[in-house]
Amino acid sequence: MQEAAGGIENENAGENELEGMTDTSTETTGTSDYSEDAAQEDTRRTDLNLDSEVALVEAVLFLESEPQTTEVLSKITRLAPDVVEECLSRLRDKYACLDSGIELSQIIGGWMLTPKKESFDLVKERYGKKNEGRLSKAAIETLSIIAYSQPVTRAEIESIRHVNADNMMRVLLERKFIKEVGKKDVPGKPVMYGTTKEFLEFFHLQSIADLPQLDEKESERFELAR
C-alpha cells in the first residue's frame, strides 16, 4: 500500500511538474507573441518617412484634449524630440494656409489644435456658449480683475467692482479658473487668489504675460484698489 501510495504521489508530482512546464510554455509563448508584436511595431515606425511622422503627430494632437509638450509627444509617438519639433514646424506651416480653419497653438507650455479666431468668431454663437458654460458678464469681469491684479484678495476685488464678490468667486472656483495662492501679510491674513492653468488653457494663453494690455484708465483702476 505504501509503495502504491508512493507511486501515486510520484505520478501526481510528475503531472504537476508537467502542468508547470505547460504553464511556463504558455507564458513563454505569450511573451514571444508580445515581442514579435513590439518588433513589428518598431519596424513600422522605422519605415515611417517625415510625411508619415507629421501625420502621426497630427493624429495625437487631434485625439488629445489638453496641450502636449514636445517631450510628451515624443513619448507617445516614440519619435525623437528633434523629429517631433520638425513635425510641429510643418504643421504650423500647413495650418497657416488661408483655407485652414484650425491652427497649432502653444498653450501653457504645450501644443494643441485650436480653431482660428476669425473662423471661431463666425460660429461662436453656437460653440462659444457651450464651451464657456455661459459665464455671466459679472463673472467675466471678476475673472479679469483676478487675472490682471493677481495675487489679489476678495476685499480688493470688491473694492474694484463695488459689489459683493462671493457668488462670482464661488462660480470661478467651481470652474477651476481661479485658486487660492497664499495669504496676504496684513492683519487678518486674507486669502489671495490667482488664475490657474485651466484659465490659461481655456483662453489659449501661453502665460499671464500674454494677456491683452489694459488701457490706462483700467490699469489705474486696478492699481488704486491695491
Secondary structure, DSSP 8 states (H G I E B T S, - for coil): -HHHHHHHHHHHHHHHHHHHHHHHHHHHHHHHHHHHHHHHHHHHHHT--HHHHHHHHHHHHHH-SS-B-HHHHHHHHT--HHHHHHHHHHHHHHHTSTT-SEEEEEETTEEEEEE-HHHHHHHHHHHHHHHHT---HHHHHHHHHHHHH-SEEHHHHHHHHSS--HHHHHHHHHTTSEEEEEE-SSTT--EEEEE-HHHHHHTT-SSGGGS----HHHHHHHHHT-
